[in-house]
Amino acid sequence: MTDPEFIETTVLKRDPFSETISGHFADAPERRLAFRRLDRLPLWSRPIAQMLARREIRGLAAVQGIEGCPELLRADRRGLVRVWSEGTPLQLSRPSEAFFYRDAKRLLREMRRRGVTHNDIAKPQNWLMRPDGGAAVIDFQLASVHRFRGPLFRTMAREDLRHLLKQKRAYAPDLLTPAERAMLARKALPTRIWMATGKRLYNFVTRRLLDWSDGEGTEDRIERNGPQIAAALKDAPVTAHHVATYAVPGRGTGLYTFAETDLSPAELRALLPESLSEKIQPCPTLPRDASGALRIDLLALIAANRLDEIEAIRLREPELAPEIDALMAGRQNLTDRILRK
C-alpha cells in the first residue's frame, strides 16, 4: 500500500536546512498537517539537514503521547510529516497567565522523564500557546535523547527550564518567583563556555558568511535595524509604524515595515532603503485594539503571509474585516503564499 499524497497548501517557513509547509493528505483533507520538506534544499546544506532530521525523528519518537508535543506520522527521504500543532507562537500570544507556565513546566517534566531535552526553546517561536491556554513545543531538530541521566542530561534539562523562565521573564515578569529569578541569573558552565566560544563562531558563519539568521522573525534584526527605521521615519508624515519579520527563502529573516501614512510606496521607500527594510507597506490606518495599541499580532501574521491564521482572526473578530482586507490587498510578502486551492 502506497503512502497517501501530501497536498501542500501554505509555505510557512524556509531556511537553508528545511522548508516547512502546511497541508493535508489527499484522502483526509480535514486533518491539517505540517511537512518539513528536505528534498528541495541547496546541495551544500543537505548533509546538515539530514543530520538534523535524524535528531528530530528520534526526538519525536521519544515524546509521542505527551500532550503538547508533535505527533510524527511519516518520515522518508522527502522529509517529515507530523500532525499540525494548534497554537500561537509566544512572540504573538505573549502569555501572561500562570496556567501557561505551569503547563509548560509539566511538559518539560514529562519530556525529562523520557530522557529528552529540546535544546532550542530559547526561541519564542518554538513555544506555542494552545487554544486552551496550555503549552506546546515544536521544532525538535536539535533535540537530544539521553540513554543515561548523567551530568550532561541534567545540565541540558536545566537549560531547557532556564530558557522557559526567560520566556516568562519576557512576557510575565510579575509571575517569576525568587527561586526562578536566581536560576535565570546562573547560566550553566557549558552554556557560559558556548556563549564565549562556539556561539561567536556560529554567529560569524551564519550571519557574516551565509548572510542568514536563525532568529526566524524575532529579535536580532529588529534590534539591529529597528532604531534606524524609527530614526528615518521620525520627521516624516508617519503617525505610527511597526516592524515585523518574515522568512526569506534560503537566507532566514527579512524586515517588513508597516507605516501609517499617506505617503506613496515610492516616497516611503526613499526614506527606508532595502538595507533597513526589505518590504514596506504604507497604510492610511493601522489596526488597533480597544486601548489604542497597535495589533502587532495581526501585523506579524500579514508580514509572514500566514493566511490561515489571518482568516481565523477575521472569523473571530469580524469588526476587523475592513482593515484586514485593506492590509491584505496591499501586502508585499508573496513568497510564502498559498500554493494551490
C-alpha positions in Angstrom: 0.0 0.0 0.0 1.5 3.4 -1.0 1.6 6.3 1.3 -1.1 8.9 0.7 -0.1 12.0 -1.3 0.6 15.1 0.8 -1.2 18.2 -0.6 0.7 21.4 0.0 -1.2 24.5 0.8 0.9 27.1 2.5 4.7 27.5 2.9 5.2 28.7 6.4 9.0 28.9 6.7 12.1 28.5 4.6 15.7 28.4 5.8 18.8 26.6 4.4 18.0 23.4 6.3 14.3 22.8 5.7 11.1 24.1 4.2 8.0 23.9 6.5 4.7 23.6 4.7 1.1 23.2 6.0 -1.2 20.9 4.1 -3.1 17.6 4.4 -3.1 14.0 3.0 -5.2 13.6 -0.2 -7.5 11.2 1.5 -8.1 13.3 4.6 -8.4 17.0 3.7 -10.0 17.9 7.0 -6.8 16.9 9.0 -4.2 19.7 9.0 -0.6 18.5 8.9 2.9 20.0 8.8 5.6 18.8 6.4 9.3 19.6 6.9 10.4 19.1 3.4 14.1 18.3 2.7 14.4 17.4 -1.0 14.4 20.9 -2.4 17.3 22.2 -0.4 20.7 23.5 -1.7 23.2 20.7 -2.2 25.6 22.2 0.3 23.1 22.1 3.2 21.6 18.7 2.6 24.1 16.7 4.8 23.4 19.0 7.7 19.6 18.9 7.1 19.7 15.1 7.1 21.6 15.1 10.3 19.0 17.5 11.9 16.2 15.3 10.5 17.6 12.2 12.2 17.7 14.1 15.5 14.2 15.3 15.1 12.8 11.8 14.2 14.5 10.3 17.2 13.2 13.1 19.5 9.7 13.0 18.2 9.5 9.2 18.5 10.6 9.5 22.2 7.9 12.2 23.1 4.9 10.6 21.3 1.8 10.8 23.5 3.0 13.8 25.6 0.3 16.5 25.5 1.8 19.5 23.7 4.4 17.6 21.7 4.0 17.0 17.9 2.8 13.6 16.6 5.1 12.2 13.9 3.2 10.4 11.1 5.8 9.8 8.4 9.5 10.2 7.7 11.2 9.4 4.4 13.8 10.9 2.1 11.5 13.7 1.2 11.0 14.8 4.8 8.9 14.5 7.9 5.1 14.8 8.2 3.5 15.5 11.6 0.1 16.5 12.9 -0.3 20.2 12.9 0.3 21.7 16.4 -2.6 24.1 17.1 -1.5 27.3 18.9 0.1 30.7 18.6 3.8 31.4 18.9 4.8 33.2 22.1 6.0 36.4 20.4 2.4 36.8 19.2 0.4 35.3 22.1 2.6 36.9 24.8 1.1 34.7 27.6 0.6 36.4 30.9 -1.4 33.8 32.8 0.2 31.5 35.3 -1.5 28.5 33.8 0.6 28.6 30.6 3.9 28.5 32.6 2.7 25.7 34.9 1.7 23.6 31.9 5.0 24.4 30.2 6.8 23.1 33.2 4.6 20.0 33.2 5.6 19.4 29.5 9.3 19.7 30.3 8.9 17.3 33.2 7.3 14.7 31.0 10.0 15.1 28.4 12.7 14.8 31.1 11.1 11.5 32.3 11.7 10.1 28.8 15.2 11.3 28.7 14.6 14.1 26.1 15.9 17.6 26.1 14.7 20.1 23.5 17.8 22.3 23.4 16.2 25.1 21.3 13.4 26.6 23.3 15.2 29.9 23.9 13.4 30.9 20.7 9.8 32.0 21.5 8.6 30.7 18.1 9.3 27.2 19.3 6.8 27.5 22.0 3.1 27.7 21.3 0.1 28.7 23.4 -2.6 26.2 22.6 -6.2 27.3 22.2 -7.0 26.0 25.8 -4.2 28.2 27.2 -1.7 25.4 27.7 1.8 25.0 26.3 3.1 23.1 23.2 6.6 22.9 21.7 7.7 22.3 18.1 10.9 22.0 16.1 12.9 19.1 17.6 15.8 19.4 15.1 18.3 20.0 18.0 16.6 17.6 20.5 18.7 15.0 22.3 17.5 11.6 23.6 19.7 10.5 26.5 20.2 6.9 27.5 21.8 7.9 30.8 20.6 10.5 33.2 24.1 11.8 34.0 25.6 15.3 34.4 25.2 16.2 30.7 21.5 15.3 30.7 20.8 17.2 34.0 22.7 20.2 32.6 20.7 20.3 29.3 17.4 19.7 31.2 18.2 22.6 33.5 18.9 24.8 30.5 15.6 23.9 28.9 13.9 25.1 32.1 16.0 28.2 32.3 15.1 29.1 28.7 11.4 28.7 29.6 11.9 31.1 32.5 13.5 33.5 30.0 10.1 33.5 28.1 8.3 34.0 31.4 10.6 37.0 32.2 9.8 38.4 28.8 6.0 38.1 28.9 5.0 37.7 32.5 7.9 39.0 34.7 5.5 39.6 37.6 4.9 35.8 37.9 8.6 35.0 38.5 9.4 33.6 41.9 12.6 34.5 43.8 14.0 31.0 43.0 13.2 31.4 39.3 15.0 34.8 39.3 18.0 33.2 40.9 18.0 30.4 38.3 17.9 33.0 35.5 21.0 34.7 36.9 23.0 31.5 36.9 23.9 30.1 33.4 25.3 26.5 33.5 29.1 26.3 32.9 28.7 24.6 29.4 26.4 27.5 28.4 28.9 30.1 29.5 31.7 28.3 27.6 29.4 28.1 24.5 28.5 31.8 24.6 32.2 32.7 24.9 33.4 30.4 22.1 31.1 28.4 19.8 28.3 30.9 19.8 30.6 33.6 18.4 31.8 31.3 15.7 28.2 30.2 14.9 27.1 33.8 14.6 30.0 34.6 12.3 29.3 31.7 10.0 25.6 32.2 9.8 25.3 36.0 9.8 28.5 37.1 8.1 29.4 34.2 5.7 25.9 32.9 4.9 24.0 36.2 5.5 21.4 34.2 7.3 19.9 34.4 10.8 18.2 31.6 12.8 16.2 34.3 14.6 13.3 33.4 12.3 11.4 36.6 12.8 12.3 37.5 16.3 14.7 39.9 17.9 18.1 40.1 16.3 17.4 42.0 13.1 14.7 44.2 14.7 17.2 45.1 17.4 19.9 46.0 14.8 17.7 47.9 12.3 14.6 48.9 14.3 16.2 52.1 15.8 17.4 53.1 12.4 14.0 52.7 10.9 12.4 54.7 13.7 15.0 57.5 13.2 14.4 57.6 9.4 10.6 58.0 10.0 10.9 60.4 12.9 10.4 63.6 10.9 8.3 62.1 8.1 4.5 62.4 8.0 4.1 59.0 9.6 1.8 58.7 12.6 2.7 55.2 13.6 4.8 52.3 12.3 5.6 48.7 13.2 8.5 46.5 12.1 7.7 42.8 11.7 9.7 39.9 10.2 9.2 37.2 7.6 11.0 34.3 6.1 13.4 34.9 3.2 14.0 31.8 1.1 17.4 30.4 1.7 18.5 33.3 3.9 16.4 33.5 7.1 14.8 36.7 8.1 13.7 39.8 6.3 12.2 43.0 7.8 8.7 44.3 6.9 7.7 47.8 7.9 4.1 49.0 8.1 3.7 52.7 8.2 0.5 54.7 9.0 0.9 57.5 6.4 -0.4 59.0 3.2 3.0 58.7 1.6 3.2 56.6 -1.6 5.2 53.3 -1.6 7.9 55.1 -3.6 8.1 58.0 -1.2 8.3 55.6 1.8 10.9 53.6 0.0 13.1 56.7 -0.4 13.1 57.0 3.4 13.8 53.3 4.0 16.4 51.7 1.7 16.3 47.9 1.4 19.3 47.7 3.7 17.0 48.7 6.5 13.7 47.0 5.5 13.2 44.7 2.5 9.4 45.1 2.5 7.4 48.3 3.2 3.7 48.9 3.2 2.2 52.4 3.7 -1.4 52.3 5.1 -3.9 55.0 5.8 -4.6 53.4 9.2 -3.1 50.5 11.1 -5.3 48.2 13.2 -5.6 48.9 16.9 -7.2 47.2 19.9 -9.7 48.8 22.3 -6.9 50.5 24.2 -5.5 52.1 21.1 -2.4 49.9 20.9 -1.3 48.5 17.5 -2.5 45.0 16.7 1.1 43.7 16.3 -0.2 40.1 16.3 -2.2 40.8 13.1 0.6 42.8 11.5 3.1 40.0 12.2 0.8 37.4 10.5 0.3 39.7 7.5 4.1 40.2 7.2 4.6 36.4 7.2 1.6 35.8 4.9 0.1 33.4 7.4 -3.2 33.3 5.6 -4.9 30.6 7.7 -4.3 32.4 10.9 -5.3 35.7 9.4 -8.6 34.1 8.4 -9.1 32.8 11.9 -8.8 36.4 13.3 -11.2 37.6 10.6 -13.8 35.0 11.8 -13.2 35.6 15.4 -13.2 39.4 15.1 -15.4 40.4 12.2 -15.2 44.1 13.1 -11.6 44.0 11.8 -12.6 42.6 8.4 -12.4 46.0 6.5 -8.9 46.7 7.9 -7.7 43.2 7.2 -9.0 43.4 3.7 -7.1 46.7 3.1 -3.9 45.4 4.5 -4.1 42.1 2.6 -4.7 44.0 -0.7 -1.5 45.9 -0.3 0.7 43.2 1.3 4.2 43.0 0.0 5.3 39.5 1.0 4.0 37.0 -1.5 6.9 34.5 -1.1 5.1 32.3 1.4 1.7 32.5 -0.3 -0.9 29.9 -0.8 0.4 27.3 -3.3 -2.8 25.8 -4.5 -6.5 25.6 -3.8 
